[in-house]
Amino acid sequence: MEVPDIRMHWKCVELSCCWLLLCLLLAAETVPIDKIKVNKVEEPEVQATVESPDTGLYYDRYLREVIDVLETDRHFRDKLQTANIDEIKSGKLAKELNLVSHLVRTKLDELKRQEVSRLRMLIKAKIDAQQDAGIDHHALLKQFEHLNHQNPHSFEPEDLELLIKTATSDLENYDKERHEEFKQYEMLKEHERREYLKTLDEEKRKEEEARFDEMKRRHQDHPKINHPGSKDQLKEVWEETDGLDPEDFDTKTFFKLHDTNGDGFLDEQEMEALFTKELEKIYDPNNEEDDMIEMEEERLRMREHVMKEVLDCMMSRKEYLI
């Protein structure tokens, strides 16, 4: 029985979760200057090599380039370091654009002109391709929601506010869309299975049903799963993944080991990496009964569960140690 393969599409949306990715983009490159001096005295250029996760947005490159340019302005960088998540999410930070240097504003103007030109070319191509099928003008205009297209020449505070708010809104929908895609995948898989059974005679159908029940039984027969984010789960990672003595388990050391980018937070990717050991108890790519797409859905659910428990989209060391 053949089920349409959506793994490639699934992989594309894996990193895009909630609006915190925008905050990660904004925060990942704002490492305090003092921290760089302490840890990277001999290699100060390392701060420019930090790689942010791909948002998956169709304007991802424009978003990244705008952030990179703004990061070169000391005033804006200082404001960004002291801003809280609500200030970033609401677009309040956009007002600080009026205080950045003329050189930065000039670079931003050029980025906006390039983005407007790119979008116009894409829309023209879509219109040419849909001449006979009817054109959804509303959908086409949505391509410009992340900037003020009525002023295509200069990058204004309104443009920064639109960029932040649009990215925030788009990223908030990622987990919801991913859950819906998984639901559709499961429904399609079950439909394909039932359709396949209809093609079999009674004896073969009973054999296939028995095989299916046996696969479910084997899948459910796995070692005990620890509660996501619990001390038992983390101690198991400490012992079996990190290879450390369980008697020496220390939360501060564990946090430093798994805060791979050293920003003082366990972000989504760092937290999801902690669930790998638990997922390996349930899913094995070599087993017919284990669906790797289901495994990624379970990883997402684990991460969402822990996120809700700490009431934030990033777990700080203080929250972690409580």
Order of alpha helices (4+ residues) and beta strands (2+ residues): alpha-alpha-alpha-alpha-alpha-alpha-alpha-alpha-alpha-alpha-alpha-alpha-alpha-beta-alpha-alpha-alpha-beta-alpha
